[in-house]
Every structure is written in C-alpha cells, then in structure tokens.
Amino acid sequence: MKNKEKNRPFVSLGFTDEKVPEGTHMCLIFTKEEERKDSLLKYLLSGLKDGERTACFSGKVTENELRDYFSENGISYDERKDHNAIKLSGTSEVYFDEGTFDPDRMINLLTTYYNEAREMDFPAARVIGEMIPEVEKVPGGDRLLEYEAKVSILQEDHPVTAVCQYDANVFDGATIMNVLKVHPQMIVNGLVVQNPFFIDPHEFLKSC
C-alpha cells in the first residue's frame, strides 16, 4: 500500500460497523434483492450523515424511496439534493451514454465528481452503482473489466469511495469471477474482506 493511501481517513459504510479507508473500491455480489437495497440505502445514508457528497447509479431505487428512508433517519433528501450532496441517476443513463459503454468517459465522470466535491468543501465523496447485464450487449461493453481496473487506479489520486453491485442471478459465473479480479475488497455477509482473487490493476490492464 502506498504511503498516501495509508494516511487516508477512515469512513463509515453504514451497512457494517467496520470502517474502511477513504477511496476503497469494493464489490457486492448479491443474490437477494433485500441485500442490494439494504446496503445501498445504508451506504448513502452513512455518507450524508458524515457530510460526504454521495451518488447512486441505479434504476432500482426512486427519489421517493430515498426521501422516505432519509426522512425516517432525520435527513431531508430535498435539502441535501439542493446542496449537491446527493445525486440519483439511472444505471443506463450513466453507464450507457448514447448507447455505448466507454470506460474513459466514466473515469472522467468520476474524476469530475470527486474534484467538484472537494471544490464544494465536502470532506469526501462516495458512489454506489449497480451494473446490469445490458452491458454485455452494448458497444464497448467488453471493456467493463478495463473500467473497473481503472477505477482502482483513479482512486490513487482521487479517493472516491466506491461500491459496485452485481446480481449473481443475472451474470454468469465466469463474469462474476472476472469482476472479482478487479476489486481489491469485496463485501461478504455485510463485512468488507480482502479479495483473494484481486489482480493489481496496472498488471491487469497489461493483458487488456
């Protein structure tokens, strides 16, 4: 681990008592809808409670659901939205701009998101996004693993904390194994663990 990564503050994830260094890249391979939804809501809430800028890329949660959940926990969704602290976007809207998947466009998007957060004096920034099987059908979709590897490299200088959700019911086993290769940490039963299948992103990209 690089020195600058060692010195990063720890952040709460919400769905576990464990804290992780800012800029951690995690994958959640889920099989149950309850697990996906619970982790997403708690992760976003935790970020807002700590004053972070938060973003969600998902077509499976609505603004009303976030509004109700945050309200139950003492936070106004609309107020935080007005202050650029929370942004909800559909999966296809973000990942498949103009019907294509472009890893470099996505990395630029995350870079801008993080830089804007710092310029707006947020102490940190986090995102959570669910990848959907349509990625295998759009132009550029075969570059998914390249994108995930580049996220880890981006975090070396732009430590946006990221959780990537994958539904094991809609992706085949080979794809899930490949996804594990490009995430340093994975979430297992609500705990963040080191991923034994992880390949250093710089080395991984040499094979792309």
C-alpha positions, 0 to 999 in steps of 0.5 A: 500500500502506498504511503498516501493511501495509508494516511487516508481517513477512515469512513463509515459504510453504514451497512457494517460497523467496520470502517474502511479507508477513504477511496476503497473500491469494493464489490457486492455480489448479491443474490437477494434483492433485500441485500442490494437495497439494504446496503445501498440505502445504508451506504448513502445514508452513512455518507450524508450523515458524515457530510460526504457528497454521495451518488447512486447509479441505479434504476432500482431505487426512486427519489421517493424511496430515498426521501422516505428512508432519509426522512425516517433517519432525520435527513431531508433528501430535498435539502441535501439534493439542493446542496449537491450532496446527493445525486440519483441517476439511472444505471443506463443513463450513466453507464450507457451514454448514447448507447455505448459503454466507454470506460474513459468517459466514466473515469472522467465522470468520476474524476469530475465528481470527486474534484467538484466535491472537494471544490464544494468543501465536502470532506469526501465523496462516495458512489454506489452503482449497480451494473446490469447485464445490458452491458454485455450487449452494448458497444464497448461493453467488453471493456467493463473489466478495463473500467473497473481496473481503472477505477482502482487506479483513479482512486490513487489520486482521487479517493472516491469511495466506491461500491459496485453491485452485481446480481449473481442471478443475472451474470454468469459465473465466469463474469462474476469471477472476472469482476472479482479480479478487479476489486481489491475488497469485496463485501461478504455477509455485510463485512468488507474482506480482502479479495483473494482473487484481486489482480493489481490493476496496472498488471491487469490492464497489461493483458487488456 
